[in-house]
Amino acid sequence: MRTVPIPVDTAKLTITCVKAPRPRVLNRDTGEIKTDKHGNTVFEITASVEDEFGRIELMKIATTGEPSIKAGDQLNPVGLLGYVWEISGRWGISYRASALLPAAEAANA
């Protein structure tokens, strides 16, 4: 099943890193690390996402290359896309951004 990426509008969201970036592990038994089609390591962060109504959810966001962010930083995920997936009757949404920037840095850019 091939999924079409869905752009995520982050304008009304407050996104905060709650778990620092780490390489995404494909196989826990072998320790194999996920890479993109160019061989670059894919990193993953866990973020708290708060909408304009105060609802909060946790979200994992992947990106290529290690972002210069730490737990507690507010984020600006550049080019955030959601991918709906389904495997054996289970489904979810995985998220990927072209870059994860600290919100203060993004505001100055």
C-alpha positions as CSV (number, residue, x, y, z in Angstrom):
1,M,0.0,0.0,0.0
2,R,1.5,3.3,-1.1
3,T,0.4,6.4,0.9
4,V,0.3,10.0,-0.2
5,P,1.9,12.4,2.2
6,I,-0.4,15.0,3.8
7,P,1.0,18.5,4.6
8,V,0.5,19.5,8.2
9,D,-0.4,23.1,8.9
10,T,1.6,24.0,12.0
11,A,0.5,27.7,12.2
12,K,-1.8,27.2,15.2
13,L,0.3,24.5,17.0
14,T,2.8,24.8,19.7
15,I,5.4,22.1,19.3
16,T,7.9,21.3,22.0
17,C,10.6,18.7,22.0
18,V,10.2,16.4,25.0
19,K,12.8,13.8,24.0
20,A,16.1,14.7,22.3
21,P,16.9,13.6,18.8
22,R,18.3,10.0,18.4
23,P,18.9,7.8,15.4
24,R,15.8,5.8,14.4
25,V,16.4,2.1,14.9
26,L,15.0,-0.2,12.2
27,N,15.8,-3.5,13.9
28,R,16.3,-3.7,17.7
29,D,17.9,-7.1,17.5
30,T,20.6,-6.1,15.1
31,G,20.8,-2.4,16.0
32,E,20.3,-1.4,12.3
33,I,19.8,2.4,12.0
34,K,17.4,3.8,9.4
35,T,18.9,5.8,6.6
36,D,17.3,7.8,3.7
37,K,17.8,7.1,0.0
38,H,21.1,9.0,0.1
39,G,22.5,7.0,3.0
40,N,22.0,9.8,5.6
41,T,20.9,8.8,9.1
42,V,17.3,9.4,10.0
43,F,16.8,11.0,13.4
44,E,13.6,11.0,15.4
45,I,12.3,13.3,18.2
46,T,9.3,13.0,20.4
47,A,7.3,16.2,20.7
48,S,4.4,17.6,22.6
49,V,1.9,19.2,20.2
50,E,-0.7,21.6,21.6
51,D,-3.5,23.0,19.5
52,E,-5.3,26.3,19.8
53,F,-7.8,24.7,22.2
54,G,-5.2,23.5,24.6
55,R,-5.4,19.8,23.6
56,I,-2.0,18.1,23.8
57,E,-0.8,15.0,22.0
58,L,2.6,13.3,21.7
59,M,4.1,12.9,18.2
60,K,7.3,11.4,16.9
61,I,8.8,13.3,14.0
62,A,11.6,12.0,11.8
63,T,14.1,14.1,9.8
64,T,17.3,13.5,8.0
65,G,20.5,14.6,9.8
66,E,20.8,15.4,13.5
67,P,18.8,18.5,14.4
68,S,20.4,21.0,16.8
69,I,17.6,20.9,19.3
70,K,17.2,19.6,22.9
71,A,14.3,18.6,25.2
72,G,12.4,21.7,26.2
73,D,13.0,23.6,22.9
74,Q,9.9,24.9,21.1
75,L,10.1,23.7,17.5
76,N,9.4,24.7,14.0
77,P,9.1,21.6,11.9
78,V,9.8,22.7,8.3
79,G,7.9,20.9,5.6
80,L,6.0,18.6,8.1
81,L,4.2,15.8,6.3
82,G,2.0,13.0,7.7
83,Y,1.9,9.5,6.2
84,V,-1.1,7.3,7.1
85,W,-0.1,3.6,7.3
86,E,-1.8,0.3,8.0
87,I,-0.3,-3.1,8.8
88,S,-2.3,-6.2,9.8
89,G,-5.4,-4.2,10.7
90,R,-3.5,-1.6,12.8
91,W,-3.0,1.9,11.5
92,G,-1.4,5.2,12.5
93,I,0.3,8.3,11.1
94,S,4.0,8.8,10.9
95,Y,5.5,12.2,10.6
96,R,8.5,13.5,8.7
97,A,9.9,17.0,8.4
98,S,12.6,18.3,6.0
99,A,14.1,20.1,9.0
100,L,13.5,20.6,12.7
101,L,14.5,24.1,13.9
102,P,14.3,25.7,17.3
103,A,11.3,28.2,17.1
104,A,13.5,31.1,18.1
105,E,16.0,30.4,15.2
106,A,13.1,30.0,12.7
107,A,11.7,33.3,13.8
108,N,15.0,35.0,13.1
109,A,15.4,33.4,9.6
